[in-house]
Amino acid sequence: MKTIYKTDVVLFGGGVAGLWLLNHLKQVGYSAILLENESLGGIQTIHSQGVIHSGFKYQNNPIIVAQLKQMRQAWIDALQGSGIVQLTKTKIFAQKQHYWTQNKTVNTDFYDDLVGDDFKRLSKTDFPTVLKHPNYTGQVFEAAEMVLDMPSLINNLYENVADCIFKIKDKPVFYFNENGSMNAIRLEKDTIIEAQFFIFCAGAGNESLMNDLKINSLSFQSFQKIQKRPLHQVLIQKPDLPSFYGVCVSPEQGAFTPVIITTHYNNKKQKVWYLGGDIATKGVERSEKEQISFAQTEMQRLLPHLHWSDATWTTLRVDRAEPLQAAASLPTDVCVDVCMNAIQVFPVKFALMPEVADKVLTIFKSLKIKAIAQSTLPKLDKPTLLKPIWFESCKRI
Ligand SMILES: Cc1cc2nc3c(=O)[nH]c(=O)nc-3n(C[C@H](O)[C@H](O)[C@H](O)COP(=O)(O)OP(=O)(O)OC[C@H]3O[C@@H](n4cnc5c(N)ncnc54)[C@H](O)[C@@H]3O)c2cc1C
C-alpha cells in the first residue's frame, strides 16, 4: 500500500552540499528531507583536506578568489554559532595555513604581492615546528585559512537535522506534473514523497540521477553535464609526526603547489599526514606503488631534515565531481544549475557552501517558493557516517 509523505524540498546526497543546504533551508523555515544512498560524508567531502581557502592558491581564477574571500566570515559565524548554519560542534584543526618554499632561492615575488592582513611573511622564530630546523632555509608565509576536521563537520551538520535524513536503497522513480515539472518521487516500500522543489547534491551520483531525469522528462535536458577530475592522494603515518598545515609553493618552476600537507588523526589518535596538491593531480597516472615511491622521494627533497625510514605510506584515489568545463579545467564558479523546480548543485570547493546556499535561496525567492508544508517523515532507515581512509592505520609498503 502506498504511503504519501509531504515536504517543501527533497535533497539527494548527504555530502557537505546536501547537509549544508538542508541545515540552511530548515533554519529559514522550509521543511525538507535529505536522501542518501550510501553513507553520509560523501565521496569527496570526508576525504577533502578541510581547508577553508581564502583564495591565495587560486590567483588565476578571479571569480573563485573573490567568492572565497567572502567565505571566511560566513564560516567564522557558523563555527561561533552566530550564522544561519550552526557549527559549534565542528573541530577546527588549525586557524592558519603556512605557505612555504623548499629553500631560500625560490622567487617569492608572487606571494610578496599578496601580503596584507590575511597573508604575512614570517620570521624564523615564528615558523611552524616542522620548518623550525637549522637545515631548513626556505621562506614561510602565514595565511588566514582555517582547516577543519571533516568528520566532525559532517557529524555536526547531521546532528542538527538528523530527523530529516534517510537512507534510500533503490533508485527513485520521478513523477511529473502536466507542465513537465517534478511533483513527487517513489522510493522503496511504496513510499511516495511529494515536494515543491528537488535539489540534486549527489556529487558524482548526480550523473546517474540526471540521466534518469532526462530520460523521463524533456523539461530537464538543459541540466549541465558533469566532469570528474581524479586525484591520487598520499597518506603518511610515523610516530613523531608534528601537526602541519602547509602548502609548499614553487612558483618559478611552474609547479604551483608541489604538495599540500594537512594533519588528521587515526582511530588510535595518531597523527596522519594527508598529501594533496600537484603530487595528487599529477599522480593519477602512477600506480599505487609508483605514487608511494614518488612521494618518498618528494618528501626527502622537500623536507630532508625529517627522517622517513620509520614512516608507513598509503594512497587514495578520489574524483572531484563538477560541472563539465572546456579542457576539464577547474570550474570558474560554484554550480547552482536550475531547471523547472529542480536544482543541480556542485560546490566545487566545500568552503563555498555559504555562497551556494545564498544562490539557492535567491532562486527560491525569484521563483516565489514559499514554505508551505510541515514535513511528514517517511519510515526509512538512517544512513551511517562514512569514516575517512586515515581512520585505519596506514599499511607499510
Ligand atoms: C581529495 C580532495 C580534497 C579536497 N580538499 C578541499 C579543501 O581543502 N577545501 C575545499 O573547500 N574543498 C576541497 N575539496 C572539494 C570538496 O571536497 C568538494 O567540493 C565537496 O566536498 C563536494 O561535496 P558534495 O556534497 O557536492 O559531494 P560528495 O561529498 O561527493 O557527496 C555526494 C553524496 O551524494 C551521495 N549520493 C550519490 N548518489 C546518490 C543518489 N543517487 N541518491 C542519494 N545520494 C547519492 C554520495 O553517497 C555522497 O554522500 C576537495 C576534494 C577532494 C576530492
PDBQT file of the ligand as one rigid body, heavy atoms in Angstrom, charges set to zero:
ROOT
HETATM    1  C1  LIG A 401      40.934  14.990  -2.134  1.00  0.00    +0.000 C 
HETATM    2  C2  LIG A 401      40.088  16.225  -2.089  1.00  0.00    +0.000 A 
HETATM    3  C3  LIG A 401      40.487  17.301  -1.326  1.00  0.00    +0.000 A 
HETATM    4  C4  LIG A 401      39.696  18.454  -1.260  1.00  0.00    +0.000 A 
HETATM    5  N1  LIG A 401      40.078  19.470  -0.447  1.00  0.00    +0.000 NA
HETATM    6  C5  LIG A 401      39.294  20.564  -0.322  1.00  0.00    +0.000 A 
HETATM    7  C6  LIG A 401      39.625  21.592   0.596  1.00  0.00    +0.000 A 
HETATM    8  O1  LIG A 401      40.631  21.532   1.316  1.00  0.00    +0.000 OA
HETATM    9  N2  LIG A 401      38.811  22.676   0.674  1.00  0.00    +0.000 N 
HETATM   10  C7  LIG A 401      37.659  22.777  -0.090  1.00  0.00    +0.000 A 
HETATM   11  O2  LIG A 401      36.945  23.776   0.046  1.00  0.00    +0.000 OA
HETATM   12  N3  LIG A 401      37.306  21.799  -0.949  1.00  0.00    +0.000 NA
HETATM   13  C8  LIG A 401      38.079  20.705  -1.081  1.00  0.00    +0.000 A 
HETATM   14  N4  LIG A 401      37.718  19.699  -1.928  1.00  0.00    +0.000 N 
HETATM   15  C9  LIG A 401      36.467  19.818  -2.693  1.00  0.00    +0.000 C 
HETATM   16  C10 LIG A 401      35.276  19.440  -1.798  1.00  0.00    +0.000 C 
HETATM   17  O3  LIG A 401      35.583  18.314  -1.030  1.00  0.00    +0.000 OA
HETATM   18  C11 LIG A 401      34.040  19.196  -2.632  1.00  0.00    +0.000 C 
HETATM   19  O4  LIG A 401      33.745  20.322  -3.433  1.00  0.00    +0.000 OA
HETATM   20  C12 LIG A 401      32.795  18.898  -1.779  1.00  0.00    +0.000 C 
HETATM   21  O5  LIG A 401      33.092  18.017  -0.733  1.00  0.00    +0.000 OA
HETATM   22  C13 LIG A 401      31.698  18.319  -2.638  1.00  0.00    +0.000 C 
HETATM   23  O6  LIG A 401      30.635  17.972  -1.793  1.00  0.00    +0.000 OA
HETATM   24  P1  LIG A 401      29.323  17.291  -2.346  1.00  0.00    +0.000 P 
HETATM   25  O7  LIG A 401      28.391  17.176  -1.203  1.00  0.00    +0.000 OA
HETATM   26  O8  LIG A 401      28.867  18.010  -3.572  1.00  0.00    +0.000 OA
HETATM   27  O9  LIG A 401      29.781  15.868  -2.899  1.00  0.00    +0.000 OA
HETATM   28  P2  LIG A 401      30.181  14.496  -2.108  1.00  0.00    +0.000 P 
HETATM   29  O10 LIG A 401      30.996  14.788  -0.912  1.00  0.00    +0.000 OA
HETATM   30  O11 LIG A 401      30.785  13.612  -3.145  1.00  0.00    +0.000 OA
HETATM   31  O12 LIG A 401      28.798  13.936  -1.634  1.00  0.00    +0.000 OA
HETATM   32  C14 LIG A 401      27.834  13.387  -2.513  1.00  0.00    +0.000 C 
HETATM   33  C15 LIG A 401      26.908  12.483  -1.716  1.00  0.00    +0.000 C 
HETATM   34  O13 LIG A 401      25.830  12.064  -2.544  1.00  0.00    +0.000 OA
HETATM   35  C16 LIG A 401      25.598  10.676  -2.309  1.00  0.00    +0.000 C 
HETATM   36  N5  LIG A 401      24.914  10.122  -3.474  1.00  0.00    +0.000 N 
HETATM   37  C17 LIG A 401      25.461   9.729  -4.664  1.00  0.00    +0.000 A 
HETATM   38  N6  LIG A 401      24.488   9.281  -5.478  1.00  0.00    +0.000 NA
HETATM   39  C18 LIG A 401      23.304   9.373  -4.807  1.00  0.00    +0.000 A 
HETATM   40  C19 LIG A 401      21.945   9.063  -5.113  1.00  0.00    +0.000 A 
HETATM   41  N7  LIG A 401      21.600   8.545  -6.300  1.00  0.00    +0.000 N 
HETATM   42  N8  LIG A 401      20.997   9.297  -4.172  1.00  0.00    +0.000 NA
HETATM   43  C20 LIG A 401      21.339   9.817  -2.962  1.00  0.00    +0.000 A 
HETATM   44  N9  LIG A 401      22.606  10.124  -2.616  1.00  0.00    +0.000 NA
HETATM   45  C21 LIG A 401      23.578   9.924  -3.525  1.00  0.00    +0.000 A 
HETATM   46  C22 LIG A 401      27.005  10.114  -2.083  1.00  0.00    +0.000 C 
HETATM   47  O14 LIG A 401      26.979   8.853  -1.431  1.00  0.00    +0.000 OA
HETATM   48  C23 LIG A 401      27.599  11.213  -1.209  1.00  0.00    +0.000 C 
HETATM   49  O15 LIG A 401      27.293  11.023   0.153  1.00  0.00    +0.000 OA
HETATM   50  C24 LIG A 401      38.481  18.537  -2.010  1.00  0.00    +0.000 A 
HETATM   51  C25 LIG A 401      38.081  17.458  -2.796  1.00  0.00    +0.000 A 
HETATM   52  C26 LIG A 401      38.848  16.305  -2.831  1.00  0.00    +0.000 A 
HETATM   53  C27 LIG A 401      38.383  15.140  -3.649  1.00  0.00    +0.000 C 
ENDROOT
TORSDOF 0
